C-alpha cells in the first residue's frame, strides 16, 4: 500500500488498539518493528469524555450516572490501562511502547512532542510550528443534552448505523432501509437540536470521587509496570 513512500515514516491512530484483545499479538508478528504510542488520560475524565462521544453518535441512551449503573462496561473498561498495557508488554518489548499522559501533553506540548520525535527518530525542528497549536478534536455537543438522550433511547432498538458506510460489504436491504429511516430522523433531530461547539458540563464531584476510588484500585501497580510516575498525577 505504501511502496511509493518506503523512506517515509508511516503511522495511523486509533482509540481501540489499547483495549483490543487481538491487536498486540497481530502487531507483534509483523515483519517491521512497529512502535506503539499510547496517550493515557486521567481515567475518570476519559470515561466522561467517552460518554459524550457516545451521546453524539447515538449510543448513549442514559445519563452518565445511569450509564455507569446499567452499562458500565461501555465507558469504564477502556480506562483499565494497567491490564491493557500488560497485554502489550507480553508481546512487544518495552522499548517499542511509548506511554504519554494526556495531561502532560496539554501542559507541556513542546517537551512531550520532542520526546515523541526522539522515540520515532525524527527531527523535531523539521515540524511546522503550527503543529504544536492545532486542536483537531474540539468538542461539539447537542444544544439540549436531555433531548439527545431521549432521542437515542427512542432509537436504541434500531442499532447503531453510525459506521455503516465504513463496512467492507453492502448491508442487507432491510438494514439499509432501517438506516435510511434512522438517518432521516437524525437529520430532523439535528435541525431541532443542533450540535454546537461548547465545553463539556462539569462532572458531578460525587461521581468523580466514586470513579477515582474505583480506578485507583484497578490501576494499582501501573507506575511499576511503566516506570513512570502516573498515579500521583491522577489521584
C-alpha positions as CSV (number, residue, x, y, z in Angstrom):
1,X,0.0,0.0,0.0
2,X,2.9,2.4,0.7
3,X,5.5,1.2,-1.7
4,X,5.9,4.7,-3.2
5,X,7.0,6.1,0.2
6,X,9.3,3.5,1.7
7,X,11.6,6.2,3.0
8,X,8.7,7.9,4.9
9,X,7.6,7.3,8.4
10,X,4.1,5.9,8.3
11,X,1.5,5.5,11.0
12,X,-2.1,5.6,12.0
13,X,-4.2,6.4,15.1
14,X,-7.0,4.5,16.7
15,X,-8.7,4.7,20.1
16,X,-9.4,0.9,20.0
17,X,-5.9,-0.7,19.8
18,X,-5.0,-0.4,23.5
19,X,-8.2,-2.2,24.7
20,X,-8.1,-4.8,21.9
21,X,-7.6,-8.4,22.8
22,X,-6.0,-9.3,19.5
23,X,-4.2,-6.2,18.2
24,X,-1.0,-6.6,20.2
25,X,-0.4,-10.2,19.0
26,X,-1.1,-9.2,15.4
27,X,1.2,-6.2,15.6
28,X,4.0,-8.4,17.1
29,X,4.1,-10.8,14.2
30,X,4.5,-8.1,11.6
31,X,7.9,-8.1,9.7
32,X,8.7,-4.5,10.6
33,X,9.3,-3.5,14.2
34,X,6.2,-1.3,14.7
35,X,6.4,1.2,17.5
36,X,3.4,2.0,19.6
37,X,2.4,5.3,21.3
38,X,-0.3,5.2,23.9
39,X,-1.9,8.5,25.1
40,X,-3.5,7.9,28.5
41,X,-5.9,10.4,30.1
42,X,-7.0,10.5,33.8
43,X,-9.3,7.5,33.8
44,X,-12.4,9.2,35.2
45,X,-12.1,12.1,32.8
46,X,-11.5,9.7,29.9
47,X,-14.7,7.8,30.8
48,X,-16.7,11.0,31.0
49,X,-15.4,12.2,27.6
50,X,-16.1,8.8,26.1
51,X,-19.7,9.1,27.3
52,X,-20.2,12.4,25.4
53,X,-18.7,10.8,22.3
54,X,-21.3,8.0,22.6
55,X,-24.0,10.5,23.2
56,X,-23.2,12.4,20.0
57,X,-23.1,9.2,18.0
58,X,-26.4,7.9,19.3
59,X,-25.1,5.1,21.5
60,X,-25.6,6.6,25.0
61,X,-29.2,6.1,26.0
62,X,-29.0,7.1,29.7
63,X,-27.4,9.9,31.7
64,X,-23.8,9.5,32.6
65,X,-24.6,8.2,36.1
66,X,-27.2,5.8,34.8
67,X,-24.8,4.5,32.2
68,X,-22.4,3.7,35.0
69,X,-25.2,1.9,36.8
70,X,-26.7,0.0,33.9
71,X,-24.0,-0.3,31.2
72,X,-20.6,0.4,33.0
73,X,-18.6,-1.8,30.6
74,X,-19.3,0.6,27.7
75,X,-17.5,3.6,29.2
76,X,-15.3,2.3,32.0
77,X,-13.3,-0.6,30.6
78,X,-11.1,1.4,28.2
79,X,-9.7,3.2,31.3
80,X,-8.3,0.0,32.7
81,X,-4.9,0.8,31.3
82,X,-2.8,-1.4,33.5
83,X,-4.2,-4.7,32.3
84,X,-4.2,-3.4,28.7
85,X,-0.6,-2.4,28.9
86,X,0.4,-5.7,30.4
87,X,-1.1,-7.4,27.4
88,X,1.0,-5.3,25.1
89,X,4.2,-5.9,27.1
90,X,3.6,-9.7,26.8
91,X,4.0,-9.3,23.0
92,X,6.2,-6.3,22.5
93,X,9.5,-5.1,24.2
94,X,9.1,-2.0,26.3
95,X,11.4,0.0,24.0
96,X,8.7,-0.3,21.3
97,X,5.9,1.0,23.6
98,X,5.8,4.7,24.5
99,X,3.3,5.9,27.1
100,X,2.3,9.6,27.3
101,X,0.0,11.3,29.7
102,X,-2.7,13.4,28.1
103,X,-2.4,16.0,30.9
104,X,1.3,16.4,30.3
105,X,0.7,16.7,26.6
106,X,-1.6,19.6,27.2
107,X,0.5,21.2,29.9
108,X,3.9,21.0,28.1
109,X,3.2,20.2,24.5
110,X,6.7,21.1,23.2
111,X,8.5,18.8,25.6
112,X,6.2,15.9,25.0
113,X,6.3,16.2,21.2
114,X,10.1,16.4,21.4
115,X,10.2,13.2,23.3
116,X,7.9,11.5,20.8
117,X,10.2,12.7,18.0
118,X,13.2,11.3,19.8
119,X,11.3,8.0,20.2
120,X,10.4,7.9,16.5
121,X,13.9,9.1,15.5
122,X,12.7,12.1,13.6
123,X,13.8,15.7,13.6
124,X,11.7,17.8,15.9
125,X,12.9,21.0,14.3
126,X,11.5,19.9,10.9
127,X,7.9,20.0,12.3
128,X,5.8,23.0,11.3
129,X,5.4,25.3,14.3
130,X,1.6,25.4,13.9
131,X,1.6,21.6,14.5
132,X,2.0,22.4,18.2
133,X,-1.1,24.6,18.4
134,X,-3.6,22.7,16.3
135,X,-6.7,21.5,18.2
136,X,-8.3,19.0,15.8
137,X,-11.0,17.5,18.0
138,X,-12.9,20.4,19.6
139,X,-16.0,19.3,21.5
140,X,-19.3,19.7,19.7
141,X,-22.3,18.8,21.9
142,X,-26.0,18.7,21.3
143,X,-27.6,22.0,22.2
144,X,-30.0,20.2,24.6
145,X,-28.3,17.1,26.1
146,X,-31.5,15.7,27.7
147,X,-33.3,15.8,24.3
148,X,-30.3,13.9,22.8
149,X,-30.5,11.2,25.5
150,X,-34.2,10.8,24.8
151,X,-33.8,10.6,21.1
152,X,-31.0,8.0,21.5
153,X,-33.2,6.0,23.8
154,X,-36.2,6.0,21.4
155,X,-34.0,4.8,18.5
156,X,-32.0,2.2,20.5
157,X,-33.8,-0.8,19.1
158,X,-32.6,0.1,15.6
159,X,-29.0,-0.4,16.4
160,X,-26.1,1.8,15.5
161,X,-25.7,2.8,11.9
162,X,-23.0,5.4,12.5
163,X,-20.3,3.3,10.9
164,X,-22.4,1.5,8.3
165,X,-20.7,3.1,5.4
166,X,-17.3,2.0,6.6
167,X,-18.1,-1.7,6.4
168,X,-16.3,-3.7,3.7
169,X,-19.6,-5.2,2.5
170,X,-23.0,-3.9,1.4
171,X,-25.8,-4.2,4.1
172,X,-28.9,-6.2,3.5
173,X,-31.8,-4.3,2.0
174,X,-33.8,-4.4,5.3
175,X,-30.8,-3.0,7.2
176,X,-30.3,-0.3,4.5
177,X,-34.0,0.7,4.8
178,X,-33.7,1.0,8.6
179,X,-30.5,3.0,8.2
180,X,-32.3,5.5,5.9
181,X,-35.2,5.8,8.4
182,X,-32.7,6.4,11.3
183,X,-30.7,8.9,9.2
184,X,-33.8,10.8,8.3
185,X,-34.9,11.0,12.0
186,X,-31.4,12.1,13.0
187,X,-31.4,14.8,10.3
188,X,-34.7,16.2,11.6
189,X,-33.4,16.0,15.2
190,X,-30.2,17.8,14.4
191,X,-32.2,20.7,12.9
192,X,-34.2,21.0,16.1
193,X,-31.2,20.2,18.4
194,X,-28.1,21.1,16.5
195,X,-24.6,20.2,17.7
196,X,-22.7,23.3,18.9
197,X,-19.1,24.0,19.9
198,X,-19.2,24.1,23.7
199,X,-17.5,23.0,26.8
200,X,-18.5,19.7,28.4
201,X,-20.6,20.1,31.5
202,X,-18.6,19.6,34.7
203,X,-18.6,16.1,36.1
204,X,-20.5,15.7,39.3
205,X,-18.0,15.8,42.2
206,X,-19.5,12.8,43.9
207,X,-19.5,10.8,40.7
208,X,-15.8,11.8,40.1
209,X,-14.9,10.7,43.7
210,X,-16.6,7.4,43.2
211,X,-14.8,6.7,39.9
212,X,-11.5,7.9,41.2
213,X,-11.7,5.3,44.0
214,X,-12.6,2.6,41.6
215,X,-9.8,3.4,39.1
216,X,-7.2,4.0,41.8
217,X,-7.7,0.4,43.0
218,X,-7.8,-1.0,39.4
219,X,-4.7,0.8,38.3
220,X,-2.5,-0.1,41.3
221,X,0.9,-1.1,40.0
222,X,0.9,0.9,36.8
223,X,3.8,3.1,38.0
224,X,6.0,0.0,38.4
225,X,4.8,-1.5,35.1
226,X,5.6,1.6,33.1
227,X,8.5,3.0,35.1
228,X,6.6,6.3,35.2
229,X,5.0,8.5,38.0
230,X,1.4,8.3,36.9
231,X,-0.8,7.6,40.0
232,X,0.2,10.7,41.9
233,X,-0.6,12.9,38.9
234,X,-4.1,11.4,38.6
235,X,-5.3,10.9,42.1
